Amino acid sequence: MNSFMPADESFNGDMEFADLMSDPDAQLLIAQIMDWTQDPNWPDTTRILEILHQHEQILIPYIRDVLKNQDPEWKEWILTYLVAYFPDEYLAKLQEELKLVMNTDMYDKDYKNIP
């Protein structure tokens, strides 16, 4: 699978194969592109989000890692562009981490509606 990976976060949407991947096959790809979500200004952010949203059920461990991270901007980006669109069943799996985020200095009134 690494041979399909772009050299950097600027892959110009050239990952159509990702649309056909099952969750187990997508696991490695997601592990690699989650790092690219640290900055929403990177090229192809929209395409990265599309790929991630297709595999929300396997994002939970990666989202947990981000929410435990010390980077408040990354947390905000993940909450705003990924977690905010999760179905309730996935939000429930992140409940502990979301409570911790809400009790930190980065807490913003915009997040108060996340269970």
N, C-alpha and C positions, 0 to 999 in steps of 0.2 A: 504494500500500500504506500510506503514512503515514496516510491517512484512517481506516484500520482500527486504528491504534495507539492505545492508551489514553493519556490525558494524563500519567499517572504510573504508578508501579509498582502502584497499587491498582486493578486492573481487574476485580476480583471474578469472575475466571474467564471473562470475556466474550470469549473468543478461540477459540471453537469452529472458526472458519475455519482456524485453524492446524493442526488435525488433518488437513485435506484438502490441505495444501500439499505440493508436491514440494520436494526439497532446493533447487533453484535459486530457487524462489519464497520459500522460508523464509529464505534468506540474509540479506535485509535485516531481517526480523523478529528473527532471532537476534542480529544485530549490535546491535540496539537493546536487547533484553532481557538480554543478557549483563551489561550494566552493573548491572542490577537484582539480580544474584546476589552483589553485594558484601556484602549483609547478609541472612542467612537469617531474620531476624525481620520482614522486610518482608511486607506482606500478599501473599497468593497465591503464596507460595514453592512450594507443592506443584504448582500449575498451571504455573508457570514451568519447574520441573524436568521435568514431563511433556512439555512442548513441546521442551525441549532434548534429552531422551533419545530422542525420535522422530527426531532429526536428528544423532545422535552423530558420524556420519562427516564432517559439515561443521563440527563444533565445534573440531577440532584447532587451527587457527590462533588461535582465540579463547582456547582453553585455554593455548596457548603464551604468549600475551600476558599472561595472568593470572599464570602461573608465573614470568614474568620481572619482574613487577611487584613493588614494594617493600611491598605490603600483605600481611603474613603471615596475617591473618584471612581475607582473600579466598582466598588460596592454600589454606588449610586447608579452607574451605567447599567450594571446587571439587574438591579431592582427595577429600573425604569424601562428597559428595553426587552428584558426576558421575563423576570419573575412576575411583573405586573400583568402579563398575559397568560400566566399559567392557570390551568383549571384548579378548582379547589382541592382535588385529591393530591396534587403536587405541592400546593401551598401548605397543606397539612403536614407533609413530610419535612418541610423547612421551618415549621413553626418555632422550634427552639432557637434556630439561628436568626430568624426574623425578630423575635423578641429581644435578643441580644443587640441586634443592630438598632432597634428602636430605643434602647437604653443607652446608646453611646452618643457622643457629641455630634456625630454626623446625622443624627435623627432630624428629620424635617417633617413638618406638618403634612406634606404630601404623602408620606408613607403611613400615616396613622390608620388608613383604611385597609392595610394589608393585615390579614388575621395572624 
